[in-house]
Amino acid sequence: MPKLLKKGIILDPRAYFQEEKDILINEEKIIKIADSIEVNELREKYDSSFLDKLEIFELEKNFVLPGLIDLHTHLREPGYEEKETIRTGCEAAAAGGFTQIACMANTKPVADNPATIEFIKSQSRKAAVKVWPVGSITKDMQGENLAEIGFLSKAGVKAISDDGKTVMDSDIMRRAMEYAAGFNMLVIDHCEDLNLVGEGVMNEGYYSTILGLKPIPAAAEEVIIARNIILSELTDCPIHIAHLSTARGVEMVAEAKEKGISITAETTPHHLILTDKAVVGYDPNTRVNPPLRSSEDREALRQGIKEGIIDAVATDHAPHTFEDKLGEFDQAANGISGLDTSLSLLYDRLVDENILNWSELLEAMVYKPAEILKLQEPGIREGKTADLAVFDPDKKWKIESKALKSKGKNTPFLGEKLKGKVKMTLVDGKLVYDNRGGQNEIIY
């Protein structure tokens, strides 16, 4: 049905920015943007059937954002439906203002073959947002034999990753990058030298010492980043660094970019907001991989976003059951569930505090992810697909597990009060999430 969004403030760093406009949508497209669009004006151009179907939304100067794109989501299905399904993960994405997400390959069976990819694509057609499956680098993510990268490419896969596991064998990683380059595919790597990690469960530093938890040095991440930079230069294959978390890692990415190496990187909302101090109290929801780092690392990540060294902010949405996170810290599963809450957290903790601005945030959560995955250019312009999120910057709310659309309630932010909430999400011009009256409703 055609839609008219009235009096919204468009926030789009590459088009209109902080301008109050009306937006007319028909079918999948934005067909008109103007200071004011009145129904009487439309009578001259459109017939009565169009006007009878027209839905009008008074936005009351809420922000209208281009739909967010998440480079790094774990949807768990097939195989781990007790943690999340494609349907529930996409509902969480819609509630968080995301209109497109890339889901990682660590399912069961692993997404190392066209059949599993086709299953994910089939399930996602019935979901609230658009899903881009990521294939695995190696068969069954064992790091020993390459997956059938050519077949994955033919199935529509744009990127490959063994995320959750590092491809430790550098020769296998080299061959994977050579194949991927030949198929114009991106390689995304989880950077973690398992020999340096050992049995570590949190960042090596002051807090690991006083808490008595086995540490993970920053070097474990940085050693693999260095290797991947070298292999990217050797193979001329683009490399994307997943969930970058260390200050030295930011420096290495910056140096590689200066040399002209085809490298991109992402960090996560929780690494931009929290530090390893959050582990005090042993909350299992603060256990994540890579671990929460020092305040110096966090500052470097924030500066990396501001300077464009870090290209993207990705949720690394990792939903788990209550039982997965139950018990002692060092026995809990790694991961934070983040699709529902990421935008609100980043607005409340960073944008509203003048640490990042809207332009920097939207570049990292919309435009750069689209460029990295080679998606159609997003944006709020006439003729563009109407993938939009409406955000109320003044709405105050509390993160409660019952309100989260994801099956995964594993977030260290439970119970915290935030300012800023997604009110509506539109995908291909269709309203898929509606929270205007606080109903928190997914619409199919």
VOPAGU-2260 file (C-alpha; in pm, 1 decimal, decimal comma):
REM VOPAGU-2260
SITE   aa  ch    i         X         Y         Z
SITE  MET   A    0       0,0       0,0       0,0
SITE  PRO   A    1     125,1     352,6     -73,6
SITE  LYS   A    2     248,3     543,1     231,5
SITE  LEU   A    3     300,2     907,3     317,2
SITE  LEU   A    4     542,8     983,3     599,8
SITE  LYS   A    5     471,7    1334,1     729,8
SITE  LYS   A    6     707,5    1569,7     912,8
SITE  GLY   A    7     999,1    1335,0     969,6
SITE  ILE   A    8    1353,5    1467,0    1008,1
SITE  ILE   A    9    1568,6    1283,6     754,5
SITE  LEU   A   10    1910,7    1176,4     882,0
SITE  ASP   A   11    2110,9    1057,8     583,1
SITE  PRO   A   12    2473,6    1175,8     556,0
SITE  ARG   A   13    2482,4    1122,3     179,5
SITE  ALA   A   14    2148,2    1280,4      92,4
SITE  TYR   A   15    1924,0    1502,1     302,8
SITE  PHE   A   16    2063,2    1550,4     651,0
SITE  GLN   A   17    1864,8    1681,1     946,9
SITE  GLU   A   18    1598,3    1820,9     717,3
SITE  GLU   A   19    1228,2    1798,4     788,9
SITE  LYS   A   20    1058,7    1643,5     484,5
SITE  ASP   A   21     756,4    1445,2     375,7
SITE  ILE   A   22     824,2    1112,9     201,5
SITE  LEU   A   23     586,5     942,8     -41,6
SITE  ILE   A   24     630,4     569,7     -96,1
SITE  ASN   A   25     461,9     350,4    -355,6
SITE  GLU   A   26     524,9     -23,3    -377,5
SITE  GLU   A   27     896,5     -65,5    -298,6
SITE  LYS   A   28    1022,8     280,6    -390,5
SITE  ILE   A   29    1048,9     632,0    -254,4
SITE  ILE   A   30     874,7     830,5    -527,2
SITE  LYS   A   31     876,0    1181,2    -382,7
SITE  ILE   A   32    1053,0    1379,4    -110,9
SITE  ALA   A   33     940,7    1734,7     -47,8
SITE  ASP   A   34     901,8    1995,7     223,1
SITE  SER   A   35     531,2    1920,0     223,6
SITE  ILE   A   36     318,5    1667,7      35,7
SITE  GLU   A   37     -54,1    1723,1      66,9
SITE  VAL   A   38    -321,6    1469,4     -25,0
SITE  ASN   A   39    -502,8    1729,4    -235,8
SITE  GLU   A   40    -192,3    1767,0    -453,1
SITE  LEU   A   41    -184,8    1392,6    -513,3
SITE  ARG   A   42    -537,3    1394,6    -655,9
SITE  GLU   A   43    -402,1    1561,2    -968,9
SITE  LYS   A   44    -158,1    1279,3   -1039,6
SITE  TYR   A   45    -307,1     962,6    -886,6
SITE  ASP   A   46    -645,0     796,4    -922,3
SITE  SER   A   47    -892,7     732,3    -643,1
SITE  SER   A   48    -774,8     372,9    -586,0
SITE  PHE   A   49    -426,6     503,9    -498,9
SITE  LEU   A   50    -567,9     763,6    -261,1
SITE  ASP   A   51    -807,3     515,8    -101,0
SITE  LYS   A   52    -515,5     286,7     -16,6
SITE  LEU   A   53    -281,6     565,1      97,1
SITE  GLU   A   54    -161,0     527,0     456,8
SITE  ILE   A   55     -53,5     846,9     629,7
SITE  PHE   A   56     195,5     838,4     917,6
SITE  GLU   A   57     248,2    1151,8    1129,0
SITE  LEU   A   58     608,4    1125,7    1244,6
SITE  GLU   A   59     606,4    1432,2    1471,5
SITE  LYS   A   60     965,7    1523,5    1386,8
SITE  ASN   A   61    1104,8    1179,8    1471,0
SITE  PHE   A   62    1418,9    1088,7    1278,9
SITE  VAL   A   63    1393,7     895,1     952,2
SITE  LEU   A   64    1706,3     685,2     891,3
SITE  PRO   A   65    1809,4     465,3     601,1
SITE  GLY   A   66    1755,0     104,5     710,6
SITE  LEU   A   67    2053,5     -31,0     902,1
SITE  ILE   A   68    2266,7    -313,1     757,2
SITE  ASP   A   69    2433,8    -564,5     989,5
SITE  LEU   A   70    2742,9    -737,2     854,4
SITE  HIS   A   71    2762,9    -992,3    1133,5
SITE  THR   A   72    2467,3   -1184,2    1273,4
SITE  HIS   A   73    2426,9   -1538,3    1403,8
SITE  LEU   A   74    2078,7   -1667,9    1323,2
SITE  ARG   A   75    2157,2   -2022,4    1445,8
SITE  GLU   A   76    1910,8   -2195,2    1210,2
SITE  PRO   A   77    1947,8   -2467,4    1092,4
SITE  GLY   A   78    2052,2   -2676,0    1389,3
SITE  TYR   A   79    2032,8   -2449,1    1692,4
SITE  GLU   A   80    1671,9   -2334,6    1682,9
SITE  GLU   A   81    1655,2   -2336,5    2063,9
SITE  LYS   A   82    1889,6   -2034,3    2054,9
SITE  GLU   A   83    1737,2   -1847,6    1759,8
SITE  THR   A   84    1554,8   -1901,9    1433,3
SITE  ILE   A   85    1575,1   -1707,4    1111,2
SITE  ARG   A   86    1226,2   -1575,0    1185,4
SITE  THR   A   87    1298,1   -1459,1    1542,0
SITE  GLY   A   88    1640,1   -1319,8    1452,7
SITE  CYS   A   89    1488,2   -1117,1    1171,3
SITE  GLU   A   90    1214,9    -993,6    1405,0
SITE  ALA   A   91    1485,8    -871,7    1642,4
SITE  ALA   A   92    1659,0    -703,5    1350,2
SITE  ALA   A   93    1341,1    -522,7    1246,2
SITE  ALA   A   94    1282,0    -407,8    1604,0
SITE  GLY   A   95    1634,3    -267,6    1604,8
SITE  GLY   A   96    1597,1     -71,3    1279,7
SITE  PHE   A   97    1786,2    -318,5    1059,1
SITE  THR   A   98    1651,4    -395,2     713,8
SITE  GLN   A   99    1933,9    -620,3     587,3
SITE  ILE   A  100    2157,4    -862,6     776,5
SITE  ALA   A  101    2439,2   -1102,6     687,2
SITE  CYS   A  102    2422,1   -1430,4     880,4
SITE  MET   A  103    2726,4   -1636,5     967,2
SITE  ALA   A  104    2788,9   -1995,4     864,4
SITE  ASN   A  105    2820,3   -2165,9    1205,6
SITE  THR   A  106    2492,5   -2353,6    1178,9
SITE  LYS   A  107    2435,2   -2730,3    1192,7
SITE  PRO   A  108    2493,6   -2840,6     925,7
SITE  VAL   A  109    2748,9   -2569,4     855,8
SITE  ALA   A  110    2666,2   -2343,9     562,1
SITE  ASP   A  111    2950,2   -2488,8     354,6
SITE  ASN   A  112    2730,2   -2612,1      68,8
SITE  PRO   A  113    2460,8   -2477,2    -166,5
SITE  ALA   A  114    2184,5   -2687,1      -7,8
SITE  THR   A  115    2222,5   -2521,9     332,5
SITE  ILE   A  116    2252,9   -2180,6     169,8
SITE  GLU   A  117    1930,9   -2241,4     -23,5
SITE  PHE   A  118    1755,7   -2348,4     296,5
SITE  ILE   A  119    1856,7   -2023,6     468,7
SITE  LYS   A  120    1745,7   -1820,1     168,5
SITE  SER   A  121    1414,8   -2005,9     155,7
SITE  GLN   A  122    1344,3   -1947,1     525,1
SITE  SER   A  123    1445,3   -1582,4     499,9
SITE  ARG   A  124    1189,7   -1514,3     226,4
SITE  LYS   A  125     925,3   -1546,3     495,8
SITE  ALA   A  126    1115,6   -1328,5     743,3
SITE  ALA   A  127    1079,3    -962,4     836,0
SITE  VAL   A  128    1407,6    -837,7     686,2
SITE  LYS   A  129    1645,8    -927,9     403,6
SITE  VAL   A  130    1908,6   -1193,0     478,6
SITE  TRP   A  131    2245,2   -1248,1     307,3
SITE  PRO   A  132    2394,9   -1588,0     397,4
SITE  VAL   A  133    2769,8   -1606,5     453,9
SITE  GLY   A  134    2929,3   -1936,9     354,1
SITE  SER   A  135    3209,9   -2106,2     544,7
SITE  ILE   A  136    3574,6   -2097,4     439,5
SITE  THR   A  137    3642,5   -2460,8     526,7
SITE  LYS   A  138    3432,5   -2775,3     529,3
SITE  ASP   A  139    3236,7   -2807,6     852,3
SITE  MET   A  140    3443,6   -2511,4     976,7
SITE  GLN   A  141    3719,0   -2753,4    1077,3
SITE  GLY   A  142    3999,2   -2548,9     921,6
SITE  GLU   A  143    4134,6   -2848,8     732,1
SITE  ASN   A  144    3980,2   -2856,8     382,4
SITE  LEU   A  145    3837,5   -2575,3     175,0
SITE  ALA   A  146    3464,2   -2553,9     125,9
SITE  GLU   A  147    3339,6   -2559,2    -234,4
SITE  ILE   A  148    3385,5   -2185,5    -276,8
SITE  GLY   A  149    3283,9   -2183,6    -643,6
SITE  PHE   A  150    2954,8   -2358,3    -569,9
SITE  LEU   A  151    2888,9   -2118,6    -282,0
SITE  SER   A  152    2945,5   -1825,2    -516,4
SITE  LYS   A  153    2704,7   -1975,1    -769,0
SITE  ALA   A  154    2447,1   -2006,3    -488,4
SITE  GLY   A  155    2466,2   -1629,7    -438,0
SITE  VAL   A  156    2705,4   -1612,1    -143,5
SITE  LYS   A  157    2888,4   -1278,6    -131,5
SITE  ALA   A  158    3130,5   -1358,4     151,2
SITE  ILE   A  159    3287,9   -1653,5     330,5
SITE  SER   A  160    3391,9   -1687,4     694,5
SITE  ASP   A  161    3460,7   -1947,9     960,0
SITE  ASP   A  162    3351,5   -1692,0    1218,2
SITE  GLY   A  163    3370,5   -1829,7    1567,2
SITE  LYS   A  164    3678,8   -2021,1    1458,1
SITE  THR   A  165    4003,2   -1893,5    1312,4
SITE  VAL   A  166    4151,0   -2060,4    1006,0
SITE  MET   A  167    4479,1   -2132,5    1182,8
SITE  ASP   A  168    4654,9   -2296,4     887,8
SITE  SER   A  169    4800,9   -2007,2     688,5
SITE  ASP   A  170    4839,7   -2213,1     371,8
SITE  ILE   A  171    4469,4   -2303,3     376,3
SITE  MET   A  172    4385,2   -1938,7     437,2
SITE  ARG   A  173    4602,8   -1838,4     142,5
SITE  ARG   A  174    4428,9   -2087,6     -88,0
SITE  ALA   A  175    4087,7   -1971,1      32,6
SITE  MET   A  176    4177,1   -1611,5     -46,8
SITE  GLU   A  177    4304,9   -1706,4    -391,4
SITE  TYR   A  178    3979,8   -1886,2    -471,2
SITE  ALA   A  179    3768,1   -1606,9    -322,0
SITE  ALA   A  180    3950,6   -1343,9    -526,8
SITE  GLY   A  181    3873,5   -1541,9    -841,2
SITE  PHE   A  182    3501,9   -1535,6    -759,3
SITE  ASN   A  183    3500,8   -1171,5    -644,3
SITE  MET   A  184    3408,0   -1278,3    -291,0
SITE  LEU   A  185    3495,2   -1119,4      40,5
SITE  VAL   A  186    3679,8   -1314,1     309,5
SITE  ILE   A  187    3575,3   -1232,7     667,9
SITE  ASP   A  188    3804,5   -1362,5     939,1
SITE  HIS   A  189    3767,0   -1415,9    1311,7
SITE  CYS   A  190    4119,1   -1319,8    1423,6
SITE  GLU   A  191    4236,3   -1525,9    1718,0
SITE  ASP   A  192    4557,1   -1725,5    1758,0
SITE  LEU   A  193    4427,4   -2023,5    1950,8
SITE  ASN   A  194    4773,5   -2107,5    2084,3
SITE  LEU   A  195    4793,6   -1767,7    2252,2
SITE  VAL   A  196    4433,7   -1785,3    2372,9
SITE  GLY   A  197    4476,0   -2120,6    2547,1
SITE  GLU   A  198    4207,9   -2150,7    2813,6
SITE  GLY   A  199    4164,7   -1773,9    2845,7
SITE  VAL   A  200    3820,4   -1628,9    2904,3
SITE  MET   A  201    3870,8   -1250,6    2937,3
SITE  ASN   A  202    4110,1    -972,3    2838,9
SITE  GLU   A  203    4459,8    -994,9    2984,4
SITE  GLY   A  204    4515,4    -701,8    3217,5
SITE  TYR   A  205    4440,3    -556,5    3557,9
SITE  TYR   A  206    4090,7    -700,2    3585,4
SITE  SER   A  207    4183,1   -1053,9    3482,2
SITE  THR   A  208    4446,5   -1044,7    3757,4
SITE  ILE   A  209    4216,9    -926,8    4036,5
SITE  LEU   A  210    3930,6   -1151,7    3924,5
SITE  GLY   A  211    4150,9   -1458,3    3894,7
SITE  LEU   A  212    4024,3   -1542,2    3544,4
SITE  LYS   A  213    4246,9   -1690,0    3276,1
SITE  PRO   A  214    4354,4   -1414,0    3037,1
SITE  ILE   A  215    4349,3   -1363,5    2661,2
SITE  PRO   A  216    4622,4   -1126,4    2541,1
SITE  ALA   A  217    4547,9    -863,1    2278,2
SITE  ALA   A  218    4834,4   -1016,5    2081,3
SITE  ALA   A  219    4619,2   -1323,9    2009,9
SITE  GLU   A  220    4401,8   -1107,6    1785,3
SITE  GLU   A  221    4680,7    -893,8    1645,0
SITE  VAL   A  222    4898,9   -1185,1    1528,1
SITE  ILE   A  223    4618,5   -1312,1    1301,3
SITE  ILE   A  224    4535,3    -962,2    1177,5
SITE  ALA   A  225    4900,2    -925,1    1071,9
SITE  ARG   A  226    4893,1   -1259,1     892,3
SITE  ASN   A  227    4572,9   -1172,3     709,6
SITE  ILE   A  228    4710,0    -838,2     594,6
SITE  ILE   A  229    5012,8   -1013,3     449,5
SITE  LEU   A  230    4799,2   -1276,2     276,9
SITE  SER   A  231    4562,0   -1014,0     139,9
SITE  GLU   A  232    4856,0    -832,0     -16,5
SITE  LEU   A  233    4991,5   -1160,5    -155,0
SITE  THR   A  234    4662,3   -1282,0    -305,8
SITE  ASP   A  235    4503,4    -947,9    -394,1
SITE  CYS   A  236    4191,7   -1065,5    -211,1
SITE  PRO   A  237    3983,2    -827,5       2,4
SITE  ILE   A  238    3997,2    -916,4     371,3
SITE  HIS   A  239    3746,1    -803,7     631,2
SITE  ILE   A  240    3844,4    -813,4     998,3
SITE  ALA   A  241    3552,9    -921,9    1214,8
SITE  HIS   A  242    3484,2    -763,2    1556,9
SITE  LEU   A  243    3812,4    -568,2    1584,4
SITE  SER   A  244    3880,0    -502,8    1952,1
SITE  THR   A  245    4235,8    -377,6    2014,9
SITE  ALA   A  246    4419,4     -47,2    1978,2
SITE  ARG   A  247    4713,2    -209,0    1800,2
SITE  GLY   A  248    4469,3    -379,0    1565,9
SITE  VAL   A  249    4331,6     -36,7    1468,7
SITE  GLU   A  250    4686,2      83,3    1397,8
SITE  MET   A  251    4756,7    -222,3    1181,2
SITE  VAL   A  252    4441,5    -171,5     975,9
SITE  ALA   A  253    4529,1     195,6     927,8
SITE  GLU   A  254    4881,7     107,7     813,7
SITE  ALA   A  255    4749,9    -154,1     570,2
SITE  LYS   A  256    4501,9      93,7     420,6
SITE  GLU   A  257    4779,7     347,9     374,0
SITE  LYS   A  258    4970,2      84,9     174,9
SITE  GLY   A  259    4669,5      29,3     -50,9
SITE  ILE   A  260    4586,1    -318,0      79,1
SITE  SER   A  261    4218,7    -410,1      33,3
SITE  ILE   A  262    4119,1    -434,3     397,9
SITE  THR   A  263    3806,6    -339,1     589,6
SITE  ALA   A  264    3715,3    -384,8     954,0
SITE  GLU   A  265    3420,4    -379,7    1188,3
SITE  THR   A  266    3380,9    -339,8    1561,0
SITE  THR   A  267    3079,1    -405,5    1781,6
SITE  PRO   A  268    2850,6    -189,9    1996,9
SITE  HIS   A  269    2961,5    -371,3    2311,7
SITE  HIS   A  270    3329,2    -308,2    2238,8
SITE  LEU   A  271    3252,6      59,9    2178,0
SITE  ILE   A  272    3055,8      91,9    2502,0
SITE  LEU   A  273    3197,5    -151,0    2760,0
SITE  THR   A  274    3544,6    -237,3    2890,4
SITE  ASP   A  275    3681,0    -537,3    3078,5
SITE  LYS   A  276    3579,5    -360,3    3400,6
SITE  ALA   A  277    3224,8    -479,4    3319,7
SITE  VAL   A  278    3335,6    -836,4    3401,9
SITE  VAL   A  279    3365,5    -740,1    3770,8
SITE  GLY   A  280    3079,2    -930,8    3929,9
SITE  TYR   A  281    3135,7   -1227,3    3698,0
SITE  ASP   A  282    2818,2   -1169,0    3495,0
SITE  PRO   A  283    2827,0   -1445,4    3228,7
SITE  ASN   A  284    2657,4   -1204,1    2987,1
SITE  THR   A  285    2983,3   -1007,7    2972,7
SITE  ARG   A  286    3169,7   -1309,1    2836,2
SITE  VAL   A  287    3221,0   -1250,0    2465,2
SITE  ASN   A  288    3478,4   -1337,6    2200,9
SITE  PRO   A  289    3687,3   -1132,2    2141,6
SITE  PRO   A  290    3671,8   -1028,5    2506,5
SITE  LEU   A  291    3584,4    -683,1    2630,9
SITE  ARG   A  292    3910,6    -491,0    2627,5
SITE  SER   A  293    4073,7    -204,4    2818,2
SITE  SER   A  294    3958,2     157,5    2823,3
SITE  GLU   A  295    4256,8     242,1    2598,6
SITE  ASP   A  296    4138,1     -12,5    2343,4
SITE  ARG   A  297    3784,8     123,3    2360,5
SITE  GLU   A  298    3906,7     477,9    2298,4
SITE  ALA   A  299    4108,4     359,9    1995,9
SITE  LEU   A  300    3799,6     186,9    1854,4
SITE  ARG   A  301    3591,3     501,3    1894,0
SITE  GLN   A  302    3859,4     709,2    1728,2
SITE  GLY   A  303    3888,8     448,3    1454,0
SITE  ILE   A  304    3519,7     494,8    1370,3
SITE  LYS   A  305    3555,3     873,5    1367,1
SITE  GLU   A  306    3855,6     860,1    1133,8
SITE  GLY   A  307    3706,8     594,6     903,9
SITE  ILE   A  308    3979,8     341,5     983,7
SITE  ILE   A  309    3711,8     107,3    1115,7
SITE  ASP   A  310    3453,9      85,2     840,3
SITE  ALA   A  311    3153,9     -65,7    1013,3
SITE  VAL   A  312    2974,1    -125,2    1339,0
SITE  ALA   A  313    2827,7    -477,6    1338,6
SITE  THR   A  314    2626,0    -635,8    1617,6
SITE  ASP   A  315    2790,8    -980,6    1625,4
SITE  HIS   A  316    2444,8   -1083,6    1747,4
SITE  ALA   A  317    2509,0   -1412,8    1928,5
SITE  PRO   A  318    2190,6   -1539,4    2095,6
SITE  HIS   A  319    2208,6   -1817,3    2354,0
SITE  THR   A  320    1965,8   -2000,2    2578,2
SITE  PHE   A  321    1941,4   -1922,9    2948,9
SITE  GLU   A  322    2119,9   -2251,4    3020,7
SITE  ASP   A  323    2409,1   -2158,1    2789,2
SITE  LYS   A  324    2485,5   -1861,1    3012,6
SITE  LEU   A  325    2407,3   -2029,9    3341,7
SITE  GLY   A  326    2677,9   -2105,2    3596,1
SITE  GLU   A  327    3035,7   -1992,6    3638,0
SITE  PHE   A  328    3180,0   -1724,4    3411,4
SITE  ASP   A  329    3447,4   -1944,4    3257,3
SITE  GLN   A  330    3190,5   -2213,8    3172,2
SITE  ALA   A  331    2943,0   -1979,8    3000,0
SITE  ALA   A  332    2905,2   -1957,8    2623,5
SITE  ASN   A  333    3058,7   -1659,3    2447,7
SITE  GLY   A  334    2829,7   -1398,2    2299,9
SITE  ILE   A  335    2593,8   -1104,3    2342,6
SITE  SER   A  336    2250,1   -1072,1    2185,4
SITE  GLY   A  337    2243,4    -731,8    2020,2
SITE  LEU   A  338    2005,3    -681,7    1727,7
SITE  ASP   A  339    1715,3    -544,2    1934,5
SITE  THR   A  340    1920,0    -291,2    2127,3
SITE  SER   A  341    2229,6    -182,4    1932,0
SITE  LEU   A  342    2097,6     138,5    1777,1
SITE  SER   A  343    1943,1     262,0    2100,9
SITE  LEU   A  344    2258,7     179,9    2296,8
SITE  LEU   A  345    2484,3     355,3    2047,0
SITE  TYR   A  346    2259,1     660,3    2040,7
SITE  ASP   A  347    2223,5     681,0    2419,6
SITE  ARG   A  348    2587,4     610,5    2509,2
SITE  LEU   A  349    2775,5     765,6    2217,8
SITE  VAL   A  350    2570,9    1000,2    1997,5
SITE  ASP   A  351    2375,2    1170,3    2274,9
SITE  GLU   A  352    2702,3    1204,9    2468,1
SITE  ASN   A  353    2875,2    1367,5    2166,2
SITE  ILE   A  354    3132,1    1088,5    2138,2
SITE  LEU   A  355    3014,3     998,1    1785,9
SITE  ASN   A  356    2777,7    1192,6    1563,0
SITE  TRP   A  357    2488,4    1066,9    1351,7
SITE  SER   A  358    2684,4    1100,8    1029,5
SITE  GLU   A  359    2968,5     880,8    1156,8
SITE  LEU   A  360    2727,8     624,8    1296,9
SITE  LEU   A  361    2515,2     594,3     982,9
SITE  GLU   A  362    2819,9     566,7     758,0
SITE  ALA   A  363    2930,8     273,8     974,7
SITE  MET   A  364    2588,4     107,8    1000,1
SITE  VAL   A  365    2444,1     170,5     653,7
SITE  TYR   A  366    2668,5     286,8     372,6
SITE  LYS   A  367    2998,4     113,3     450,7
SITE  PRO   A  368    2834,0    -226,8     517,1
SITE  ALA   A  369    2653,5    -196,8     182,5
SITE  GLU   A  370    2981,5    -118,8       6,5
SITE  ILE   A  371    3164,5    -404,9     178,4
SITE  LEU   A  372    2899,2    -660,7      75,6
SITE  LYS   A  373    2850,8    -498,3    -268,3
SITE  LEU   A  374    2482,1    -438,4    -206,7
SITE  GLN   A  375    2264,2    -189,6    -390,2
SITE  GLU   A  376    2345,6     158,6    -263,2
SITE  PRO   A  377    2103,5     249,2      16,4
SITE  GLY   A  378    1975,5     593,0     105,0
SITE  ILE   A  379    1675,8     820,8     137,9
SITE  ARG   A  380    1639,1     956,2    -213,7
SITE  GLU   A  381    1373,5     950,7    -479,9
SITE  GLY   A  382    1389,6     625,4    -676,1
SITE  LYS   A  383    1561,3     434,8    -394,9
SITE  THR   A  384    1417,6     126,7    -227,5
SITE  ALA   A  385    1216,0     229,6      78,0
SITE  ASP   A  386    1423,7      58,0     346,3
SITE  LEU   A  387    1374,7     293,9     638,9
SITE  ALA   A  388    1378,5     316,3    1017,2
SITE  VAL   A  389    1190,8     578,6    1217,8
SITE  PHE   A  390    1368,1     662,6    1545,0
SITE  ASP   A  391    1236,3     862,8    1838,9
SITE  PRO   A  392    1540,2    1026,2    2004,6
SITE  ASP   A  393    1345,4    1129,5    2313,4
SITE  LYS   A  394    1173,7     800,6    2393,9
SITE  LYS   A  395    1291,1     664,7    2730,3
SITE  TRP   A  396    1264,7     292,7    2787,4
SITE  LYS   A  397    1411,0       4,9    2984,5
SITE  ILE   A  398    1572,0    -305,5    2835,2
SITE  GLU   A  399    1363,6    -597,8    2958,1
SITE  SER   A  400    1394,2    -957,2    2840,4
SITE  LYS   A  401    1020,9    -991,7    2769,1
SITE  ALA   A  402    1037,9    -703,2    2519,6
SITE  LEU   A  403    1327,5    -848,1    2318,3
SITE  LYS   A  404    1218,8   -1014,7    1994,8
SITE  SER   A  405    1527,0   -1236,2    1987,6
SITE  LYS   A  406    1513,4   -1569,4    2165,4
SITE  GLY   A  407    1850,4   -1472,8    2310,2
SITE  LYS   A  408    1810,3   -1258,7    2622,6
SITE  ASN   A  409    2184,1   -1272,3    2693,4
SITE  THR   A  410    2283,4    -909,1    2716,4
SITE  PRO   A  411    2472,4    -733,9    2996,1
SITE  PHE   A  412    2246,9    -431,1    2940,9
SITE  LEU   A  413    1932,1    -595,5    3080,7
SITE  GLY   A  414    1756,6    -360,5    3319,9
SITE  GLU   A  415    1931,1     -48,7    3193,7
SITE  LYS   A  416    1737,5     261,6    3094,2
SITE  LEU   A  417    1800,0     414,6    2752,5
SITE  LYS   A  418    1700,7     724,2    2561,5
SITE  GLY   A  419    1602,7     664,2    2197,3
SITE  LYS   A  420    1388,7     389,5    2044,0
SITE  VAL   A  421    1298,0     258,5    1698,7
SITE  LYS   A  422     929,6     332,7    1630,7
SITE  MET   A  423     887,7     188,9    1279,6
SITE  THR   A  424    1086,7     -16,6    1031,2
SITE  LEU   A  425     998,2     -41,6     662,4
SITE  VAL   A  426    1147,3    -302,2     428,1
SITE  ASP   A  427    1083,8    -264,3      54,0
SITE  GLY   A  428     817,7      -8,1     141,9
SITE  LYS   A  429     631,4    -249,7     372,2
SITE  LEU   A  430     582,2    -171,5     738,8
SITE  VAL   A  431     736,2    -469,0     921,4
SITE  TYR   A  432     778,1    -324,0    1272,0
SITE  ASP   A  433     543,4     -84,9    1448,0
SITE  ASN   A  434     604,0      55,0    1796,3
SITE  ARG   A  435     426,9     388,4    1760,7
SITE  GLY   A  436     190,5     315,1    2046,2
SITE  GLY   A  437     433,4      95,9    2238,9
SITE  GLN   A  438     285,4    -222,7    2091,4
SITE  ASN   A  439     623,9    -363,0    1980,0
SITE  GLU   A  440     457,1    -543,1    1689,4
SITE  ILE   A  441     606,1    -734,6    1397,0
SITE  ILE   A  442     384,7    -722,0    1088,2
SITE  TYR   A  443     382,9    -998,2     827,8
